[in-house]
Every structure is written in C-alpha cells, then in structure tokens.
C-alpha cells in the first residue's frame, strides 16, 4: 500500500462532523470488532466495483484502522470523480478520541 499522499484531503476523527457519510474500508473482522455506529462498510478490495453505492454530490469521509488504506481509497474515489476526505488517524484515533463505536459481535467494541 502506498504512503499517504500529502495532497489528499484529510481530517482527524475528533473533527469529523456529525451526519456525514462515513465509509469504513476495513476488512470484515475489523468491522465486526468495532466501528462507528453510522458508518457504511465496503472493504477496500471491493470499492472499485461498488462506487455506485456511494452518494453523488456529497463528501465521503473514509476511515480504516490507521489512515493508510483510507488515504488510498480517497485517491481511488477522486479518480472516479467522487469527493473523499481521509480520516487520517483512522479507527485508532476514533477510539482514543472517545467517538461512539458499536460491534457486530455482541461484545464491547474495540479496534482490531
């Protein structure tokens, strides 16, 4: 995976506005362990063929574990004309900031 591009629009998790479209591009096990309650899950590997499921004309905030995969996803979206913003500190930063999380396992959510 490429290193984050300095030209990619980014934000840190405490500053993500409420009510935005938040796309989580992590793997299924990471998602199940803990994710933002209102996030939409599309694995990075599926994103190129699932961009039709994303909103047009709306910024797409993209998150992964640490910010690297989401940076790549934002660049992929930009190549398809979709405006993306990388959540640069990822779910690790999200959790540290005390942002709300849920799990799919029935256990306390955590970042895998």
Order of alpha helices (4+ residues) and beta strands (2+ residues): beta-beta-alpha-beta-beta-alpha-beta-alpha-beta-alpha-beta
